[in-house]
Amino acid sequence: MDFHHVTVLLEETVDAVVTKPSGKYVDCTLGGAGHSQRILTKLDDAGTLICFDQDAWAIRHAQEIFAQEKRITLVNRNFEHLEETLQELDLLPVNGILFDLGVSSPQLDEAERGFSYMQDAPLDMRMDPLSSLTARELLNTWSEEELAQVIWKYGEEKWSKRIAQFIVKIRNVRTLETTGDLVDVIKAAVPAAVRRSGPHPAKRTFQAIRIAVNDELGVLDRVLDQALRCLDHGGRIGIITFHSLEDRIVKDRMKSWLGRCTCPPELPICRCGAKAIAKVLTRKPILPSNEEVEQNPRSRSAKLRVAEKI
């Protein structure tokens, strides 16, 4: 596979996270290795880069492009295992950690992965091809209520109940096997007037199913405090999100690191012992420039937030 991937907010993210040329840095979402390549240009011979990706294709691609590179360690694991892995490698603490969330372009573009509603393929959507839950299993076995909840919660799709109803109706007759089957069901469920305006009618549902299959929000929620613990004092964490659900989790967690008192206002003195463990360096998220959005429309919804451990 040609693992060509246009990296989003490349300079902004790396410049914000990498502050020490001889430091230890982690790219939690290796993907097409755009951020990793940029990080290496900022490190001297003593610097170290650890890259995580649960997708073996991304690891193989990186092994090729970094064949002569001694400063890099590639880890074929979900970044949910960040702290445990860095302990095993005896690399704690590190000076910076970077997350570029969402699906990389090669995963979207490779038809057989089943991420895209634009190409007919088996219903897969797994970022880790070895994980057990596929989109096919989810769509054919989860209850109508569970499907509606997933499509609403993760896709913010207002036709979620109707789409879930149509999925169950169709699967009672035959199993949903391909992305084309799912697109056909969604098109039948969404009123024609709605289909004619706005984005592709399947966009939100595909996003929702992908998030559920890969437990993306659960993994993100579980890794954030780990990442902060892995940082040395003064170390930075940079996170690029691509939709409001991810961004809300990151924003709220960073806010919790500020150590603001949670005691009831009527208490004369603080009893909760809140203590700041980080400072947020991005009062508002950093967004891609108009030029970047023009060159790479997929970057349109990207937001970068940065925090520093204190």
N, C-alpha and C positions, 0 to 999 in steps of 0.2 A: 504493500500500500504506500502511496505517496503521502507522507505525513506532513503536508503543507498546512500550516496554521498561522493565521494572522493574529499576532499577540496584541491584546487590548491594553491600553494605558501602560505601555512598556516602560518608557523612560520615567514617567511619574512614579510608578510603583517601586521600581528598583532604586531610583534616587532617594526615595523616602525611607526605604528599609535598610539599604546597605550604607553603613556609615563608617565602617572600619575595614580597611583593605586586608588586614591579616585575620579577620574574624571568621566565625563559623555561621553559615547561613543555611536555611532550609527552604526549598521550593516544594510545597506540599502538593502542588498540582502540576507536575512536569509537562504533560500534554505534548505539544510540538516543540518544547524546549526553548521557546523564545525568551521567556524571563530568565531561564537558567543560563543561556548564552550571554545575555546582557550582564547578569550578576558576575560571571567569570571575568568579564572585561574590567570589572571594578575591584577584583581581588588580586593581591600579590601572591608570591609563591607560597606563603605561609597560610593563605586563606583556604577554607574548606567549604564545599557545597554538598548538601545531602538532598537528594530529590526523591519524592514519593510519587508513585502512580500505580493504581490497581490494575491498569490496562497493560498487558504484556506487550502489545504493539508499541506503546509509547516508550517502554523500557528498551525494546529492541532497537527502535529508531535512535534513541539517545546513545546506546552502546556503539552504534555506527558513527554518529557525529562526534562523540567524545572519546573515540578509541585511543587517542594519544594523551588524553587528559588525566593527570594524576590527582587533581584536587577534588574530584567528584566521586560521590558514592550514590549508586542507584538502588532504590528500595522498591520492590514490586509488592506493595501493600497499600491498603486504604489508609489515608492519613489519620483515620480514627485511632490508629496504633502509634501515633507520633511519639508520645512520651516514653512508652515502653520500648520502642525501637531505638530512640536516642540513648536510653539507659543501656540497652544491650550493646550498642556501638561505642559506649563510653564517650559520648560527645556532648554531654550536658555541662554547663549551660551553653546556649547558642546566642548569637548577637542579633539575629533577625529571622523572621519567618514570614513567608509570603503564601497567600492563597488566591488563586484565580478560579473562582467557582463556576459551575455550569459545564456544559458539554463542549469539548474541543471541536473545531471545524471538521477534522478527519472523521470523528465519530458520527457527526451529523451527516457528512457526505457519503460515508461508506454504507451503501444501501442495505447490506445484509445485517447491519447492527439494529435496524428497525427503529431508529430515533426519528427519522424524517417522515412527515406526512406527504412529502412530495415524490417519494419513490416507494413502489410496492416491494415489501420484504417481509420475512417472518416476523411476528410480534415478539421481539426480544427485549431491547432497551436496557440491557445490563451493561454497566460500565466495567464491571468485573465479570468476564465471561464464565468464571467458575462459580459465581454465586447461584443459589438455587432458584430464586423467584424470578420468573420472566413476565413480560407484559401479557403473554398468551395465558399463563396460569392465572394471573390476577384478574384479567377480564372475563375469563370463563368460569371462575370458581367463587369470586367474592360476591357477597350479596348485593342486591340492588341498592340498599341503604348505604353499604360501605363504599360502593362505586360512586354514588352521588356525593357522598361526603368528601372523598378523595378529589373528585373533579372540581367541587366547589372550593375546598380548602386550599388545594395546591395549584389550581388553575384559575381560581376566581372567575369561573365560568357560570354565567347566570342561568344557562340552560342545563345545568348539571343534572337535575332530577330527571328531566326529559331524556337526556342522553343516556343516563343509567337505565332508565325504563326501556329504551330502544335496544340497548346492548343485551339486556336480559331476554327481551322478546325474541331477538334474532338467535341468541345462543341456545334457546329452547328448541330451535329448529335445526341449527347446525353450529359447529364450533367456529369461533373467530380464529383465523389462522394467520392472517397477514395485516400489515398496516393499511393496505387498500380496503380490506374488510371493515376495519375500524373507521376509516375516513367515510366510507359509504353509509355506515350507521349514523355517524355524526351529521352528515349532510341531510339524511332523512329526518333526523330529530330537530335540527335547527331550522326555523321558518325561513322560507325563501327570501323574504325581504331583508332579514338579518344577514343571510349568506352573501347578498349582493353588495353589502357595504362593510367596511372595516377589514381587518386581517383575515387570513384563511380560517374558516370555521373550525378546523381541527387543531389550531395552534394551541389553545389553552388546555384542551383535553390531553393532547400529547405531552405537554409540559407536566401536567398533573400526574399522569401515569408514570412518566420517567422518574419524577421525584419520589413517588411511592415505591417503585421497583427498587430503587437504589437507596432508599431511606435517607435522602440527601439532607433534609432538614434535621433529622435526628442525629446524623453524623456530625453536622456542623455544630449543633447545640452541645454535643459531647466533647468536641475538640477544643473549643475556644479557651476554657479555663486551663486545660492541659497546655496549650500553646503558651499562655502567659507564664505558667510555672516553668516552662522550658527555657525561658529567656533569662539572660543575665541582666543585671540592673543597667538601665540605659538602652537595653535591646528593644527592637521595634517589631511590631506585627502589622502587616499590610494586607487588607482583604478586599478583593474585587468581587462584588455581587452583581447578579444580572436580573433579579426580580425582587419585588417588594417584600416577599416573605423572608428571603435570605437577609436582605438589608435590615429588616426589622429585628431579626435575631442578633445580628452583629451590632447594630446601634444600641439596642437595649443592654447587651452584655458589656459593651465598652462603658456605657453609663454606670453599670453596676460596679465597675472597677474604680470609679472615681471616689468611692467611699462616702457617699452622701448619707447623712443620718436618716434612718427610717423610723425613728421614734415618733409617737403621737405628739402633735404640736403643744399639747397642754403639759407635757413633762418639763419640769424646770431645767433638768440637765440630761445630756445624752446617756442612754443606757445600752444602746445597741453596739457600741464600740466600733462603729464604722470607721474604716481606715483606708485611705486611697492607696491602691496598689499599681495604678497606671494613670497616665494623663493622655487625653485624646488630642492628637495633633491636627485633626481635621474637624473644625467646628461644623463645617458643611462638607459633604463628600466631594471628592475631586471627580469631575466628569470628563469624558473624552471631548476633545476639541471638535468644532464643526468639520474641520478638515479630516480628522480621523473617522468621524461618522460617515462622511462622504466616501472615503476609501474603503471602509469596512462597516456596512450597515448593521452587522451583528453587534457592534460595540455600542449601539444607540442607548441601550438600557444599563450600561455598566456604571458602577459607582465604586469609588475607592475610599476606604476609611483606614486611618493609621493611628495606632496607639503606641505609647512608649512606657516600658516598665519603670517604676520608680522605687 
